[in-house]
Amino acid sequence: MITNTKDTNVSKPESLMIDDVKYVRADAVTETSGEVMIAVLDRGFVYVGRVEHTDSGITLRNAKCIRRWGTTKGLGELVNGPLKDTLLDTVGTVHVPGRAVISLIEVEAASWKGI
């Protein structure tokens, strides 16, 4: 019989299923919510990050400024992740007014590690 649970190796699952619904431990969540997208902005700024739509525009979380695309055929080549010549600058959170958003490009989120 176990009297002291500190002496046992009790597993701590990161998630569990109840009635076909997956529940995740709060301390196991490392990703910010929002879809990973490339945001083309006014004045030539291009960022990649997790997009959250707000009343006044968008917020990019875990954002990186794409300083150099490193492509030969345009920005669309980055849909599947950065290339070897792509230069990224980590910036964190960027709040963008709606009038400054030119376009949002859907990307393959798994190819953009750390965002």
N, CA, C and O atoms as a MOPAC input file, in Angstrom:
PM7 MOZYME 1SCF
protein

 N      0.83100 1    -1.17600 1     0.00000 1
 C      0.00000 1     0.00000 1     0.00000 1
 C      0.88400 1     1.25200 1     0.00000 1
 O      1.87100 1     1.32100 1     0.73300 1
 N      0.52000 1     2.24600 1    -0.83400 1
 C      1.26800 1     3.49200 1    -0.92500 1
 C      0.67400 1     4.49200 1     0.06400 1
 O     -0.53000 1     4.75100 1     0.05100 1
 N      1.51700 1     5.04100 1     0.90700 1
 C      1.02300 1     6.02000 1     1.86700 1
 C      1.49800 1     7.43200 1     1.54400 1
 O      0.88200 1     8.40700 1     1.97500 1
 N      2.58400 1     7.54900 1     0.79100 1
 C      3.11800 1     8.85600 1     0.45400 1
 C      3.27100 1     8.93700 1    -1.06700 1
 O      4.16300 1     8.30400 1    -1.63300 1
 N      2.40600 1     9.71100 1    -1.73100 1
 C      2.42700 1     9.77000 1    -3.19000 1
 C      3.66200 1    10.48500 1    -3.72600 1
 O      3.96400 1    10.36500 1    -4.91300 1
 N      4.38700 1    11.23000 1    -2.88100 1
 C      5.61900 1    11.88000 1    -3.32500 1
 C      6.69700 1    10.85500 1    -3.65200 1
 O      7.63800 1    11.15400 1    -4.38700 1
 N      6.56100 1     9.65000 1    -3.11000 1
 C      7.55200 1     8.60800 1    -3.34800 1
 C      7.25800 1     7.80100 1    -4.60300 1
 O      8.00300 1     6.87100 1    -4.91400 1
 N      6.21300 1     8.12000 1    -5.32300 1
 C      5.85500 1     7.34700 1    -6.51400 1
 C      6.06900 1     8.18700 1    -7.77000 1
 O      6.08600 1     9.41600 1    -7.71600 1
 N      6.22500 1     7.52400 1    -8.86000 1
 C      6.35500 1     8.19800 1   -10.15400 1
 C      4.99500 1     8.19700 1   -10.83500 1
 O      4.68000 1     7.28100 1   -11.59500 1
 N      4.19900 1     9.20400 1   -10.57100 1
 C      2.87100 1     9.32500 1   -11.14500 1
 C      3.00200 1    10.10500 1   -12.44500 1
 O      3.57500 1    11.19500 1   -12.47400 1
 N      2.46100 1     9.53300 1   -13.52400 1
 C      2.56000 1    10.24500 1   -14.80300 1
 C      1.62800 1    11.44500 1   -14.80900 1
 O      0.58300 1    11.44800 1   -14.15700 1
 N      2.02600 1    12.45600 1   -15.55400 1
 C      1.23400 1    13.66800 1   -15.69300 1
 C      0.93000 1    13.83800 1   -17.17700 1
 O      1.71100 1    14.46100 1   -17.89700 1
 N     -0.18300 1    13.29800 1   -17.64100 1
 C     -0.49900 1    13.39600 1   -19.07000 1
 C     -0.71500 1    14.85000 1   -19.48600 1
 O     -1.23400 1    15.65600 1   -18.71400 1
 N     -0.31000 1    15.17500 1   -20.72200 1
 C     -0.49400 1    16.53400 1   -21.22600 1
 C     -1.92900 1    16.77200 1   -21.66200 1
 O     -2.37000 1    17.91800 1   -21.74400 1
 N     -2.65900 1    15.70400 1   -21.94100 1
 C     -4.05800 1    15.85100 1   -22.34700 1
 C     -4.83000 1    14.60700 1   -21.95700 1
 O     -4.25000 1    13.56800 1   -21.64200 1
 N     -6.15800 1    14.73100 1   -21.98300 1
 C     -7.02700 1    13.58300 1   -21.75400 1
 C     -8.31300 1    13.77800 1   -22.54700 1
 O     -8.68600 1    14.90100 1   -22.88900 1
 N     -8.98000 1    12.67200 1   -22.83200 1
 C    -10.22800 1    12.70500 1   -23.61100 1
 C    -11.40400 1    12.36700 1   -22.69500 1
 O    -11.37100 1    11.38800 1   -21.95000 1
 N    -12.43800 1    13.19800 1   -22.76800 1
 C    -13.69200 1    12.93700 1   -22.05900 1
 C    -14.81400 1    13.18300 1   -23.04600 1
 O    -14.94000 1    14.28200 1   -23.58700 1
 N    -15.62900 1    12.16900 1   -23.28400 1
 C    -16.74700 1    12.27600 1   -24.22000 1
 C    -16.30700 1    12.83600 1   -25.58000 1
 O    -16.94300 1    13.73900 1   -26.12400 1
 N    -15.21600 1    12.29200 1   -26.11500 1
 C    -14.67800 1    12.68600 1   -27.42500 1
 C    -14.22000 1    14.14700 1   -27.49200 1
 O    -14.12200 1    14.70600 1   -28.58400 1
 N    -13.93900 1    14.76800 1   -26.35400 1
 C    -13.40000 1    16.12600 1   -26.31100 1
 C    -12.01800 1    16.04200 1   -25.67700 1
 O    -11.85000 1    15.47000 1   -24.59900 1
 N    -11.01700 1    16.62500 1   -26.36700 1
 C     -9.64900 1    16.61000 1   -25.85500 1
 C     -9.42500 1    17.81900 1   -24.95300 1
 O     -9.68600 1    18.95300 1   -25.35500 1
 N     -8.94700 1    17.58300 1   -23.75000 1
 C     -8.61400 1    18.62800 1   -22.79600 1
 C     -7.09600 1    18.63300 1   -22.61500 1
 O     -6.48600 1    17.58100 1   -22.42500 1
 N     -6.49000 1    19.82300 1   -22.67300 1
 C     -5.04200 1    19.95900 1   -22.57800 1
 C     -4.69800 1    20.71300 1   -21.30500 1
 O     -5.33400 1    21.71000 1   -20.96400 1
 N     -3.67900 1    20.22100 1   -20.60800 1
 C     -3.20900 1    20.89900 1   -19.39200 1
 C     -2.74800 1    22.30000 1   -19.73400 1
 O     -2.07900 1    22.49700 1   -20.74800 1
 N     -3.08800 1    23.26700 1   -18.91900 1
 C     -2.71700 1    24.66400 1   -19.17900 1
 C     -1.20000 1    24.84000 1   -19.22700 1
 O     -0.70000 1    25.63100 1   -20.02600 1
 N     -0.46000 1    24.11500 1   -18.38300 1
 C      0.99000 1    24.27100 1   -18.37600 1
 C      1.68100 1    23.50400 1   -19.50200 1
 O      2.90300 1    23.56700 1   -19.63800 1
 N      0.89700 1    22.77500 1   -20.31400 1
 C      1.45700 1    22.05500 1   -21.45900 1
 C      1.31200 1    22.84700 1   -22.75400 1
 O      1.88700 1    22.47800 1   -23.77800 1
 N      0.54900 1    23.93000 1   -22.70900 1
 C      0.31200 1    24.72400 1   -23.90300 1
 C      1.48000 1    25.67700 1   -24.10100 1
 O      1.79600 1    26.47500 1   -23.21800 1
 N      2.12700 1    25.59200 1   -25.27500 1
 C      3.26300 1    26.45000 1   -25.55600 1
 C      3.00600 1    27.35800 1   -26.75100 1
 O      3.77900 1    28.28600 1   -26.98900 1
 N      1.95900 1    27.11900 1   -27.49700 1
 C      1.66100 1    27.89500 1   -28.69000 1
 C      0.61300 1    28.94600 1   -28.41700 1
 O     -0.32700 1    28.72700 1   -27.65200 1
 N      0.78400 1    30.08200 1   -29.04700 1
 C     -0.23100 1    31.11500 1   -28.98900 1
 C     -1.31600 1    30.73600 1   -29.98600 1
 O     -1.02200 1    30.11100 1   -31.00500 1
 N     -2.54800 1    31.09700 1   -29.71400 1
 C     -3.61700 1    30.79700 1   -30.65000 1
 C     -3.52000 1    31.70400 1   -31.86000 1
 O     -2.82500 1    32.72000 1   -31.84400 1
 N     -4.21900 1    31.32700 1   -32.89200 1
 C     -4.22800 1    32.09500 1   -34.13300 1
 C     -3.54200 1    31.32900 1   -35.24400 1
 O     -2.62400 1    30.54500 1   -35.00400 1
 N     -3.99600 1    31.56400 1   -36.45100 1
 C     -3.45900 1    30.89300 1   -37.61800 1
 C     -2.15500 1    31.56100 1   -38.05000 1
 O     -2.06100 1    32.78900 1   -38.06100 1
 N     -1.16000 1    30.76600 1   -38.40200 1
 C      0.11300 1    31.31100 1   -38.86600 1
 C     -0.07400 1    31.82600 1   -40.29200 1
 O     -0.52600 1    31.09600 1   -41.17400 1
 N      0.28100 1    33.09600 1   -40.50300 1
 C      0.13000 1    33.71300 1   -41.81600 1
 C      1.26300 1    34.70000 1   -42.06300 1
 O      1.89200 1    35.20600 1   -41.13400 1
 N      1.50300 1    34.95800 1   -43.35200 1
 C      2.39800 1    36.04000 1   -43.74100 1
 C      1.52400 1    37.26600 1   -43.94600 1
 O      0.53000 1    37.20800 1   -44.66900 1
 N      1.88600 1    38.36500 1   -43.31900 1
 C      1.13300 1    39.61400 1   -43.43500 1
 C      1.95200 1    40.61700 1   -44.23800 1
 O      3.05100 1    41.00600 1   -43.84200 1
 N      1.39600 1    41.02500 1   -45.37000 1
 C      2.01800 1    42.06700 1   -46.18000 1
 C      1.36500 1    43.37600 1   -45.76100 1
 O      0.14600 1    43.53200 1   -45.83400 1
 N      2.20400 1    44.31900 1   -45.31700 1
 C      1.68400 1    45.55000 1   -44.73800 1
 C      2.10700 1    46.77300 1   -45.55100 1
 O      2.97600 1    46.70700 1   -46.42000 1
 N      1.46600 1    47.87100 1   -45.23500 1
 C      1.78000 1    49.15700 1   -45.84800 1
 C      3.26900 1    49.47300 1   -45.66800 1
 O      3.88600 1    49.03100 1   -44.69900 1
 N      3.83400 1    50.22500 1   -46.58400 1
 C      5.22300 1    50.68600 1   -46.54100 1
 C      6.24400 1    49.57200 1   -46.72500 1
 O      7.41900 1    49.75200 1   -46.40400 1
 N      5.80500 1    48.40600 1   -47.24500 1
 C      6.73000 1    47.32700 1   -47.57000 1
 C      7.08300 1    46.37900 1   -46.44700 1
 O      7.94800 1    45.52000 1   -46.62300 1
 N      6.44200 1    46.50600 1   -45.29500 1
 C      6.73500 1    45.58800 1   -44.19700 1
 C      6.06600 1    44.24700 1   -44.44600 1
 O      4.91700 1    44.18400 1   -44.88300 1
 N      6.80300 1    43.16700 1   -44.16200 1
 C      6.28200 1    41.81100 1   -44.31000 1
 C      6.63400 1    41.04700 1   -43.03500 1
 O      7.79900 1    40.95900 1   -42.65000 1
 N      5.60900 1    40.49900 1   -42.39000 1
 C      5.78500 1    39.74500 1   -41.15600 1
 C      5.16800 1    38.36400 1   -41.31000 1
 O      4.29100 1    38.15500 1   -42.14800 1
 N      5.63200 1    37.42900 1   -40.50000 1
 C      4.98000 1    36.13600 1   -40.35500 1
 C      4.71400 1    35.96300 1   -38.86600 1
 O      5.57000 1    36.26200 1   -38.03200 1
 N      3.51200 1    35.47400 1   -38.53900 1
 C      3.15500 1    35.29400 1   -37.14100 1
 C      1.77000 1    34.71400 1   -37.00600 1
 O      1.10900 1    34.40500 1   -37.99700 1
 N      1.33700 1    34.56800 1   -35.77300 1
 C     -0.00900 1    34.04500 1   -35.49300 1
 C     -0.98200 1    35.21400 1   -35.49900 1
 O     -0.87600 1    36.12800 1   -34.68200 1
 N     -1.92200 1    35.17400 1   -36.42000 1
 C     -2.83100 1    36.29700 1   -36.65500 1
 C     -4.07800 1    36.16000 1   -35.79500 1
 O     -4.73700 1    35.12100 1   -35.77300 1
 N     -4.37800 1    37.23700 1   -35.09100 1
 C     -5.64600 1    37.36300 1   -34.37200 1
 C     -6.32900 1    38.61400 1   -34.89600 1
 O     -5.73500 1    39.69200 1   -34.89800 1
 N     -7.55800 1    38.48000 1   -35.33500 1
 C     -8.30500 1    39.62900 1   -35.84800 1
 C     -8.89000 1    40.40700 1   -34.66900 1
 O     -9.46000 1    39.82300 1   -33.74700 1
 N     -8.74200 1    41.72600 1   -34.71400 1
 C     -9.26300 1    42.59400 1   -33.66100 1
 C    -10.25600 1    43.57000 1   -34.28600 1
 O    -10.41300 1    43.60600 1   -35.50700 1
 N    -10.92000 1    44.35600 1   -33.45000 1
 C    -11.86500 1    45.35500 1   -33.95800 1
 C    -11.17500 1    46.41300 1   -34.81000 1
 O    -11.78300 1    46.97700 1   -35.71900 1
 N     -9.90300 1    46.68200 1   -34.51600 1
 C     -9.20500 1    47.75500 1   -35.23000 1
 C     -8.23600 1    47.26800 1   -36.30800 1
 O     -7.66300 1    48.09100 1   -37.02200 1
 N     -8.03800 1    45.96500 1   -36.44300 1
 C     -7.11100 1    45.43000 1   -37.44000 1
 C     -6.71300 1    44.01400 1   -37.10800 1
 O     -7.57100 1    43.14300 1   -36.96200 1
 N     -5.40300 1    43.76800 1   -36.98500 1
 C     -4.91000 1    42.44700 1   -36.60600 1
 C     -3.80200 1    42.59400 1   -35.57300 1
 O     -3.17900 1    43.64800 1   -35.44700 1
 N     -3.57300 1    41.51400 1   -34.83900 1
 C     -2.42400 1    41.40800 1   -33.95400 1
 C     -1.65800 1    40.17200 1   -34.38900 1
 O     -2.23200 1    39.09700 1   -34.56200 1
 N     -0.35100 1    40.33900 1   -34.56300 1
 C      0.53300 1    39.21800 1   -34.89300 1
 C      1.30500 1    38.84500 1   -33.64600 1
 O      2.00000 1    39.68600 1   -33.07600 1
 N      1.19800 1    37.61600 1   -33.21700 1
 C      1.91400 1    37.14400 1   -32.03300 1
 C      3.04800 1    36.22100 1   -32.48100 1
 O      2.95600 1    35.58100 1   -33.52900 1
 N      4.09600 1    36.15500 1   -31.69800 1
 C      5.29700 1    35.39200 1   -32.04500 1
 C      5.80700 1    35.82000 1   -33.41700 1
 O      6.31900 1    34.99500 1   -34.17300 1
 N      5.67200 1    37.07400 1   -33.73500 1
 C      5.95300 1    37.58300 1   -35.07800 1
 C      7.43900 1    37.68100 1   -35.36600 1
 O      8.26700 1    37.89200 1   -34.48000 1
 N      7.73600 1    37.51600 1   -36.65300 1
 C      9.07800 1    37.72000 1   -37.17900 1
 C      8.93800 1    38.60600 1   -38.41100 1
 O      8.06900 1    38.38200 1   -39.25300 1
 N      9.79200 1    39.60400 1   -38.50800 1
 C      9.83700 1    40.43500 1   -39.69900 1
 C     10.64100 1    39.67600 1   -40.75300 1
 O     11.74800 1    39.21300 1   -40.47900 1
 N     10.08700 1    39.54900 1   -41.94900 1
 C     10.81300 1    38.88800 1   -43.03400 1
 C     11.63000 1    39.97700 1   -43.73000 1
 O     11.15000 1    40.65400 1   -44.64000 1
 N     12.87100 1    40.12700 1   -43.27800 1
 C     13.72900 1    41.19600 1   -43.79000 1
 C     14.21500 1    40.88500 1   -45.19500 1
 O     14.24700 1    41.77000 1   -46.05100 1
 N     14.59000 1    39.64800 1   -45.43900 1
 C     14.97900 1    39.22500 1   -46.78800 1
 C     14.21900 1    37.94400 1   -47.11100 1
 O     14.30600 1    36.95600 1   -46.38300 1
 N     13.47600 1    37.97500 1   -48.20900 1
 C     12.68000 1    36.81000 1   -48.58700 1
 C     13.56100 1    35.61800 1   -48.93200 1
 O     13.27800 1    34.49500 1   -48.51400 1
 N     14.62800 1    35.85300 1   -49.69100 1
 C     15.50300 1    34.75400 1   -50.10000 1
 C     14.89000 1    33.88700 1   -51.18700 1
 O     15.26700 1    32.72600 1   -51.34700 1
 N     13.94300 1    34.45100 1   -51.93700 1
 C     13.24200 1    33.70300 1   -52.97600 1
 C     13.70100 1    34.15200 1   -54.36100 1
 O     14.34600 1    35.19000 1   -54.50900 1
 N     13.36100 1    33.36200 1   -55.36000 1
 C     13.62500 1    33.73800 1   -56.75100 1
 C     12.33300 1    33.96800 1   -57.52300 1
 O     12.34000 1    34.57500 1   -58.59400 1
 N     11.21300 1    33.47400 1   -56.96900 1
 C      9.93000 1    33.57600 1   -57.66700 1
 C      8.85100 1    34.24400 1   -56.81800 1
 O      7.66200 1    34.00800 1   -57.03300 1
 N      9.25100 1    35.07100 1   -55.86300 1
 C      8.28000 1    35.82700 1   -55.09900 1
 C      7.97600 1    35.27700 1   -53.72800 1
 O      8.47100 1    34.22500 1   -53.32200 1
 N      7.15400 1    36.01500 1   -53.03800 1
 C      6.80400 1    35.72900 1   -51.64300 1
 C      6.09000 1    34.39100 1   -51.46800 1
 O      6.19400 1    33.77000 1   -50.41000 1
 N      5.37400 1    33.94600 1   -52.48200 1
 C      4.64400 1    32.67600 1   -52.39600 1
 C      5.53700 1    31.48000 1   -52.11900 1
 O      5.05700 1    30.45600 1   -51.63200 1
 N      6.81000 1    31.58500 1   -52.41500 1
 C      7.73600 1    30.47700 1   -52.14100 1
 C      7.90200 1    30.22200 1   -50.64800 1
 O      8.39200 1    29.16500 1   -50.25100 1
 N      7.49800 1    31.18000 1   -49.82000 1
 C      7.65400 1    31.02200 1   -48.37300 1
 C      6.45900 1    30.34600 1   -47.70300 1
 O      6.44100 1    30.18500 1   -46.48300 1
 N      5.47400 1    29.95600 1   -48.48600 1
 C      4.28900 1    29.29700 1   -47.93000 1
 C      4.68000 1    28.03000 1   -47.16400 1
 O      4.06200 1    27.70200 1   -46.15100 1
 N      5.68900 1    27.32900 1   -47.63900 1
 C      6.12600 1    26.09200 1   -46.98800 1
 C      7.31400 1    26.29600 1   -46.06800 1
 O      8.07000 1    25.36000 1   -45.80900 1
 N      7.48600 1    27.52100 1   -45.57000 1
 C      8.53700 1    27.80500 1   -44.61000 1
 C      9.65100 1    28.63500 1   -45.19900 1
 O      9.72100 1    28.82400 1   -46.41400 1
 N     10.53400 1    29.13800 1   -44.33000 1
 C     11.63300 1    29.97700 1   -44.79100 1
 C     12.63900 1    29.16600 1   -45.60900 1
 O     12.80400 1    27.96500 1   -45.39200 1
 N     13.30500 1    29.83100 1   -46.54800 1
 C     14.33800 1    29.21100 1   -47.36300 1
 C     15.71000 1    29.49300 1   -46.74300 1
 O     15.80900 1    30.23800 1   -45.76800 1
 N     16.75900 1    28.90300 1   -47.30100 1
 C     18.08400 1    29.07300 1   -46.68900 1
 C     18.56800 1    30.51800 1   -46.72200 1
 O     19.35500 1    30.91800 1   -45.86500 1
 N     18.11300 1    31.30900 1   -47.69600 1
 C     18.52300 1    32.71100 1   -47.78200 1
 C     17.52500 1    33.68800 1   -47.15500 1
 O     17.71600 1    34.90100 1   -47.24100 1
 N     16.47200 1    33.17600 1   -46.53100 1
 C     15.48000 1    34.03300 1   -45.87800 1
 C     16.07500 1    34.57000 1   -44.57000 1
 O     16.65300 1    33.81500 1   -43.78900 1
 N     15.92900 1    35.86800 1   -44.34200 1
 C     16.38100 1    36.47500 1   -43.08600 1
 C     15.17600 1    36.92800 1   -42.27800 1
 O     14.33900 1    37.68500 1   -42.76900 1
 N     15.09300 1    36.46000 1   -41.03500 1
 C     13.98300 1    36.78200 1   -40.14300 1
 C     14.49700 1    37.50200 1   -38.90900 1
 O     15.53000 1    37.13400 1   -38.34900 1
 N     13.77000 1    38.52900 1   -38.48600 1
 C     14.07500 1    39.24700 1   -37.25500 1
 C     12.92000 1    39.04200 1   -36.28600 1
 O     11.78100 1    39.39100 1   -36.59600 1
 N     13.20400 1    38.48100 1   -35.12000 1
 C     12.17800 1    38.27100 1   -34.11300 1
 C     11.73100 1    39.61100 1   -33.55300 1
 O     12.55300 1    40.43000 1   -33.14300 1
 N     10.40000 1    39.82900 1   -33.53900 1
 C      9.88100 1    41.10000 1   -33.02100 1
 C      8.84400 1    40.91400 1   -31.92100 1
 O      8.53400 1    41.87100 1   -31.21100 1
 N      8.30000 1    39.71300 1   -31.76100 1
 C      7.31600 1    39.48900 1   -30.70100 1
 C      5.89900 1    39.76500 1   -31.14600 1
 O      5.37900 1    39.07900 1   -32.02600 1
 N      5.25600 1    40.77400 1   -30.54200 1
 C      3.86000 1    41.09900 1   -30.83800 1
 C      3.79000 1    42.39100 1   -31.64100 1
 O      4.42500 1    43.38800 1   -31.29700 1
 N      3.00100 1    42.35800 1   -32.72500 1
 C      2.83200 1    43.52400 1   -33.58800 1
 C      1.34300 1    43.81000 1   -33.71400 1
 O      0.57600 1    42.93300 1   -34.11100 1
 N      0.92800 1    45.02900 1   -33.38000 1
 C     -0.46200 1    45.46200 1   -33.54800 1
 C     -0.53900 1    46.26200 1   -34.83300 1
 O      0.19600 1    47.23400 1   -35.00800 1
 N     -1.43200 1    45.85500 1   -35.74200 1
 C     -1.50400 1    46.48600 1   -37.06600 1
 C     -2.91300 1    47.02400 1   -37.28800 1
 O     -3.87400 1    46.25900 1   -37.22000 1
 N     -3.06000 1    48.32100 1   -37.55100 1
 C     -4.39000 1    48.85300 1   -37.87400 1
 C     -4.85800 1    48.26300 1   -39.20200 1
 O     -4.05300 1    47.98900 1   -40.09200 1
 N     -6.15500 1    48.07500 1   -39.32100 1
 C     -6.73500 1    47.45000 1   -40.50600 1
 C     -6.35000 1    48.12000 1   -41.80700 1
 O     -6.18000 1    47.43900 1   -42.81800 1
 N     -6.20600 1    49.43700 1   -41.80900 1
 C     -5.87500 1    50.15700 1   -43.04700 1
 C     -4.46400 1    49.85100 1   -43.53300 1
 O     -4.15500 1    50.10100 1   -44.69800 1
 N     -3.59600 1    49.31400 1   -42.67000 1
 C     -2.21800 1    49.02200 1   -43.04400 1
 C     -2.03300 1    47.60300 1   -43.58400 1
 O     -0.96000 1    47.27200 1   -44.09000 1
 N     -3.06400 1    46.76300 1   -43.48300 1
 C     -2.96100 1    45.38100 1   -43.96200 1
 C     -3.27200 1    45.34700 1   -45.45100 1
 O     -4.38100 1    45.68200 1   -45.86800 1
 N     -2.29100 1    44.94100 1   -46.25200 1
 C     -2.50300 1    44.82500 1   -47.69100 1
 C     -3.00800 1    43.43400 1   -48.02700 1
 O     -3.97700 1    43.29500 1   -48.77200 1
 N     -2.36100 1    42.39000 1   -47.48400 1
 C     -2.83900 1    41.03000 1   -47.70500 1
 C     -2.33000 1    40.09800 1   -46.62500 1
 O     -1.32400 1    40.36800 1   -45.96800 1
 N     -3.04900 1    38.98900 1   -46.45300 1
 C     -2.66000 1    37.91400 1   -45.54900 1
 C     -2.52700 1    36.64700 1   -46.37900 1
 O     -3.43100 1    36.30300 1   -47.14100 1
 N     -1.40800 1    35.95400 1   -46.23600 1
 C     -1.13500 1    34.75600 1   -47.01200 1
 C     -1.12000 1    33.55500 1   -46.08000 1
 O     -0.35900 1    33.52900 1   -45.11300 1
 N     -1.94900 1    32.56900 1   -46.36000 1
 C     -1.96800 1    31.34700 1   -45.56000 1
 C     -0.69700 1    30.55700 1   -45.81700 1
 O     -0.23500 1    30.47100 1   -46.95500 1
 N     -0.12600 1    29.97500 1   -44.75600 1
 C      1.09400 1    29.20300 1   -44.87500 1
 C      0.92800 1    27.85200 1   -44.18600 1
 O     -0.04200 1    27.62600 1   -43.46300 1
 N      1.87500 1    26.97100 1   -44.41700 1
 C      1.92100 1    25.68400 1   -43.74200 1
 C      2.54800 1    25.91500 1   -42.35500 1
 O      3.76400 1    26.06200 1   -42.22700 1
 N      1.69900 1    25.94300 1   -41.33200 1
 C      2.13600 1    26.33500 1   -39.97900 1
 C      3.28200 1    25.47400 1   -39.46300 1
 O      4.19300 1    25.99800 1   -38.82200 1
 N      3.26500 1    24.17900 1   -39.72000 1
 C      4.30500 1    23.29400 1   -39.20800 1
 C      5.67300 1    23.63000 1   -39.78900 1
 O      6.69300 1    23.29500 1   -39.18700 1
 N      5.71500 1    24.27700 1   -40.93400 1
 C      6.99000 1    24.64300 1   -41.57000 1
 C      7.60200 1    25.89100 1   -40.97200 1
 O      8.77400 1    26.18300 1   -41.21100 1
 N      6.82900 1    26.63000 1   -40.20200 1
 C      7.30800 1    27.85700 1   -39.56400 1
 C      7.51400 1    27.60000 1   -38.07600 1
 O      6.69800 1    28.01600 1   -37.25300 1
 N      8.58700 1    26.92400 1   -37.73400 1
 C      8.89500 1    26.57400 1   -36.33900 1
 C      9.10300 1    27.82300 1   -35.49100 1
 O      9.67600 1    28.81000 1   -35.95200 1
 N      8.64000 1    27.77000 1   -34.26600 1
 C      8.84900 1    28.86200 1   -33.33100 1
 C      7.85000 1    30.00100 1   -33.44300 1
 O      7.99000 1    31.03100 1   -32.78400 1
 N      6.84200 1    29.80900 1   -34.28300 1
 C      5.83700 1    30.87200 1   -34.43600 1
 C      4.51300 1    30.35100 1   -33.90300 1
 O      3.51300 1    31.06900 1   -33.92600 1

